[in-house]
Amino acid sequence: MQVSDADAVTSYAYKASLIGSAHRFELTDEGLSWHIAGRSALWRYDEISAIRLSFRPVSMQQHRFRADVSHADGGRIAILSTSWQTAALMAPQDSGFRQFIVALHARMAKAGSRATLSAGLGRMAYAAALVFLAVLTVAMAVLLIRALMIGEFAGALFILGFAALFAWQVGGFVRRNRPRSYSFDQLPRSLLP
């Protein structure tokens, strides 16, 4: 599942699940060619209406990136940076994913694309995540103060440890997925492996 360049064709493939065939993508002179679950199409670079890059970790792979590519007619495909290998192994394909996404942007820019390029979560989803984190922070602070007031120092240490672990895990997700726009020549480094 690697990227290959041969005669002006760049390709990338990954398995989204254990069952089913690989999702295959090629960048040709004509456009983005894709084959997913028995369906296939060729999208000209100027017909691609939007690309959204995001950081999407899952339990089996904490370092996973995603590109959502939208077509002018309303179609959308997802390109992931990981591939299922076995029932317990999801392998990263960082280099191949990065090369393919960079090449896709370069070809779209060369074709004069006017696609909307966005990074991170949508603004509403990001705002909801921030509100949830603020409420959780207040609740954890209240629990910490209560534990200290009644002399439960072991409980206070547990709360501090849990808060530190949570901030480390969720903080990276929130920081990387901040909603923003980018240009063809300035891809967001935090959303590419």
C-alpha positions in Angstrom: 0.0 0.0 0.0 2.6 2.5 -1.0 2.8 5.4 -3.4 4.4 4.8 -6.8 5.3 7.2 -9.5 5.4 5.8 -13.1 4.8 7.7 -16.3 3.1 10.7 -14.5 0.8 8.5 -12.3 1.0 8.7 -8.5 -1.0 6.1 -6.7 -2.0 5.3 -3.1 -4.0 2.5 -1.5 -5.2 1.5 1.9 -7.6 -1.0 3.5 -10.4 0.8 5.4 -11.5 -2.5 7.0 -10.5 -6.2 7.2 -13.4 -7.2 4.9 -13.4 -5.8 1.4 -10.9 -4.6 -1.1 -8.4 -1.8 -0.8 -9.4 1.7 -1.6 -7.2 2.7 -4.5 -6.4 6.2 -5.8 -4.4 7.5 -8.7 -3.3 11.0 -9.8 -3.3 11.0 -13.6 -2.9 13.8 -16.1 -6.7 13.8 -16.5 -7.5 13.9 -12.7 -8.0 11.9 -9.5 -9.1 8.3 -10.3 -10.5 6.3 -7.5 -11.7 2.7 -6.9 -13.7 2.0 -3.7 -15.9 -1.1 -3.0 -16.7 -1.8 -6.7 -17.3 1.9 -7.5 -14.9 4.0 -9.5 -14.7 7.4 -11.1 -12.3 10.0 -12.5 -12.6 13.5 -11.0 -10.9 16.2 -12.9 -8.7 18.4 -10.7 -10.9 21.5 -11.4 -14.0 19.5 -10.5 -12.8 18.9 -6.9 -14.6 21.5 -4.8 -13.0 21.0 -1.4 -10.4 19.2 0.6 -10.5 19.0 4.4 -7.4 17.6 6.2 -7.8 16.4 9.8 -6.2 14.4 12.6 -8.4 11.4 13.5 -6.8 9.0 16.0 -8.6 5.7 16.8 -8.0 3.2 19.5 -5.9 0.9 17.3 -3.9 3.8 15.7 -3.2 6.9 17.7 -1.4 8.6 14.8 -4.0 8.6 12.0 -4.7 11.4 9.4 -7.6 11.9 7.1 -8.3 13.8 3.9 -11.9 14.3 2.8 -12.1 15.2 -0.9 -15.4 16.6 -2.2 -16.6 16.8 -5.8 -18.6 19.6 -7.3 -21.6 17.2 -7.9 -21.7 16.4 -4.1 -19.7 13.2 -4.0 -17.1 12.8 -1.2 -14.3 10.3 -0.6 -12.1 9.8 2.4 -8.4 9.0 2.2 -6.8 7.6 5.4 -3.2 7.3 6.5 -3.5 3.9 8.0 -4.4 0.4 6.6 -5.8 -2.7 8.3 -3.3 -5.6 8.2 -4.8 -8.1 10.6 -7.6 -8.2 13.2 -5.3 -6.6 15.7 -2.9 -4.5 13.5 -3.6 -1.3 11.8 -0.4 -0.1 10.0 0.6 3.5 9.4 1.4 4.6 5.9 2.7 8.0 6.8 5.2 8.6 4.0 2.8 7.3 1.2 -0.1 9.3 2.5 2.0 12.5 2.8 3.4 12.2 -0.7 0.0 11.5 -2.2 -1.7 14.4 -0.5 1.1 16.8 -1.4 1.0 15.6 -5.1 -2.8 16.0 -5.2 -2.5 19.6 -4.0 0.3 20.3 -6.5 -1.7 18.9 -9.5 -4.9 20.8 -8.4 -2.9 24.1 -8.2 -1.4 23.4 -11.6 -4.9 22.8 -13.0 -6.1 26.2 -11.6 -8.4 24.7 -9.1 -10.6 27.0 -6.9 -11.3 24.3 -4.3 -11.9 25.3 -0.7 -9.0 24.1 1.4 -9.8 23.7 5.1 -8.1 22.0 8.0 -9.3 20.6 11.3 -12.8 20.1 12.5 -15.8 22.1 11.3 -16.3 25.3 13.3 -19.5 24.1 15.1 -17.9 20.8 16.1 -14.8 22.5 17.3 -16.8 25.0 19.4 -18.9 22.1 20.9 -15.6 20.3 21.8 -14.3 23.4 23.5 -17.5 23.9 25.5 -17.4 20.2 26.5 -13.8 20.6 27.6 -14.5 23.7 29.6 -17.4 22.0 31.5 -15.2 19.0 32.1 -12.4 21.2 33.4 -14.7 23.0 35.8 -16.1 19.6 37.1 -12.5 18.3 37.6 -11.5 21.4 39.4 -14.5 21.2 41.7 -13.7 17.5 42.4 -10.1 18.4 43.2 -11.0 21.2 45.6 -13.5 18.9 47.3 -10.9 16.2 47.7 -8.4 18.6 49.2 -11.0 20.1 51.6 -11.9 16.7 53.1 -8.3 15.5 53.2 -8.5 12.9 50.5 -5.0 13.4 49.2 -4.9 10.1 47.3 -8.1 11.1 45.5 -6.6 14.5 44.7 -3.5 12.8 43.2 -5.7 10.5 41.2 -7.6 13.5 39.8 -4.4 15.4 39.0 -3.0 12.3 37.2 -6.2 11.7 35.3 -6.4 15.4 34.3 -2.8 15.3 33.1 -3.3 12.2 31.0 -6.5 13.6 29.6 -4.9 16.9 28.7 -2.1 15.1 27.0 -4.3 12.9 24.9 -7.1 15.3 24.1 -5.0 18.4 24.0 -3.1 17.2 20.9 -6.3 16.3 19.1 -7.9 19.7 19.9 -4.7 21.7 19.0 -4.2 19.9 15.6 -7.9 20.1 14.6 -8.3 23.8 15.1 -10.5 25.0 12.2 -8.5 27.0 9.6 -8.0 27.6 5.9 -4.8 27.0 4.0 -3.5 27.4 0.5 -2.1 25.0 -2.1 1.5 26.0 -1.3 1.1 26.1 2.5 -0.3 22.8 3.6 -0.7 22.5 7.4 2.2 20.5 8.8 0.4 19.4 11.9 -2.2 17.5 9.8 0.2 15.6 7.6 2.3 12.7 9.0 
